[in-house]
Amino acid sequence: MSNETKIYYWTALIIVLGMIFFALFGNPFSSQDAGMYQITSTQAQHIGASANMQWQNAMAWARENTSKDAIFVHWWDYGYFVQTLGERAAVTDGGHSGGGQADHYIGRYVLTTPNPKTALSFMKTWNVTHLLIDPTEMGKYGAFSKIGSNDSWDRFSAGIFGGASDEKQTQETANGIAKVYQLGGCVDGDISYTDNNSKIFLPGISISKTQQMQCNSYIIGVIINFRTTNGQTSIEQPTGVYVYNNKQYRIPLKNVYINGQMVSFEKGIDSVVYLIPRVDETNGKIDETGAMIYLSPRTLNSLMGRLYILDDYYNEYPTLKGARFEDDPAVAYFKQFTGGMMNEFIWYQGIRAPLKIWEVGYPEGTPVYEEFRDPNFTFGGMDKLF
């Protein structure tokens, strides 16, 4: 048996043992935090042994290129991978070794934070040297944004999602083409938009007394016109297609991100439509604007949205230096054999995304708060310090 195979099986065994431990010894949180524990426990049941090629390559890099006393921070799911495959310490892991407060604080003050100072302060308190975000966290955003919310569920979002253009609905216009991108996601925060004396209100997600999510409004698509003039293509303002109470609403969206550039418009919902290439599954043909990632105003303002998705376009994290960005294997393949395609996000049987690791530096004066280690925490309790 090869060393890599041994590591894989030991990793799987440790995860299983961690789950058994919590099944035997019960809820590590207080009774009022049972909802948070239930989410975390449910996630653990479905994590499985997923040390795929991205992880193997990224952790090989970590072993060979980081100090042995390096400390990684990430969502708890990946701690055992970092500890065994990467041979490096992690703030938290499948056994929640960082304590129950770490799950909430990482969810609130790192991954979903709109304030870079909270992420830097948390990481400095824990002596973090590296931040890691796995591509599956786009789908797990709902879990850690719920755990990271306060009592008003201020951070909760159903997730970061995307969709491909429907070729059957693509239409030629007098000056170009119009594409319809199919989405399917909840409106996470209330939308109130007024245009031409007409007011539109779409309610966001609500939470029941039993902490079940209720999706009240939906975004089902985005329409974009691509205008061609003198051989040059420009992007007109996108329109979001929403549904509430079985009625459809169309509202302009403010921002389009493509090829590392942001195209912004004066009016509309402050969301981002990130256009990415789509690779046809049947013939391998690439449509450079064939799919998109949608960032709602809430996810756009998060570290996950701004740093991981938009690659720190707004320069809010200048002391976090990209150390290792490990492409999805399909992306790596298409980059190598199709030529010219350099995007790290593509659509091929769904969104393919990178595993990213940043080396963390700290601005002078970044505060340390030992409360970030205190197991006696309240949801959103550190907000007063920022």
Steps between C-alpha positions, in 0.01 A plus 500: 500500500642842400559778753225710340254212529592450866445868570162487327378207711635644825321827420171320441545301823566812706187669362287197585647480852429869548137448405471201735645708783231762465228241464609338829577807707223727386450863426802715590290818495254638749130435453431844352758428228345167399396637162859578411615157610225334296620672181862407570410141585294461183789627291733247660276213393546593134861614481645158414861440399549766234875548486492532122777598261467869583555422865786258433685760294425789733612309808815378328574867439427580867742230622777622272452876511370605841670507839437198721347731759255651249137526611210482254151640540203380294155358552518208743434230236859497378703495820596134484615540139729788597627313806567165331557571131657841552664416834410845630290629790142621451287727717214252488420161353240223488530463878444877542827528686482878487185490708141581416577869489746448213227370269289810564792741485644357178154507345430856615831682527692328221298341219191725498648817646452830314779647714859386428608613847299224666664229290850632562437537874361148533792354306761693697343386828542140385851561356376402155753496218276373216136535397349219292169494310376186329272517191225302672451797734299668226235236566560497875451874529149440635637296790779724618302821435225365725748399769668839455180702538381691803157458655349689204660264243678797345756299301282210388498425128402191306839498332717624216365349181503541124348382178558455130341682210209325332594478133136448404418842643800681349372757252667708233433872531557785259844563649602170657348223708297464818576213738279357770683340793302255706539527876317354794561656837334669794503874547696515825432858611200724443507686169333841473537668162330807357510594133271735305282547810444125521612331820590133515543315829627143513534342846815311584547175686309453825573253779232303683493443875650157436784667305380378162571722201207645306583627153249773415636642175718351229741614233440272203708660230705786360465658155798671336525673163840488331527787251749485213613825338784521246616155603510589871265333749365687800278380782173675570352513848377158613146441620420265787184294471333444837188318616289583805149367565495345152556840341808584294704817550789634294752724673830637366824377659788738562821309432650262245841343563690353206868431431608668823309822425183643655239670283268705723176683429333785686175334605394155606552242771855503633579145400768358270457282195835326440516371143704182460576263210276206430643183347252300294486145633438348156752673275737685733413836346565796731260791537693768690179654638296181512444489877507713810547512876244716678595697811209652688558826691550289812750251356674775302589674827652188656865396510395192304354716224763772489817299558426149376264576208614849390867452588508808725391731218428778752847465660362449850745223594840626379690310771357165388726371226390222266728209583342203321195497273431139403277469194220249471637212284254579220611864497865396496429269207321762294768759572765258376330361190268773373742792511416854599250419775639635826191539721519312831120460507326321214168327439539135412227278641456779754743753646863386517697708748848515658627415845675814622763556767619845608800585714374733771680819592374749756482878475673680784269539797274204422338427839495167681184411691522198727120490492542326165622199701241518776251209483240711685386699200183665373398515136636821352643591838829630359329759278535765770880487462490598135 
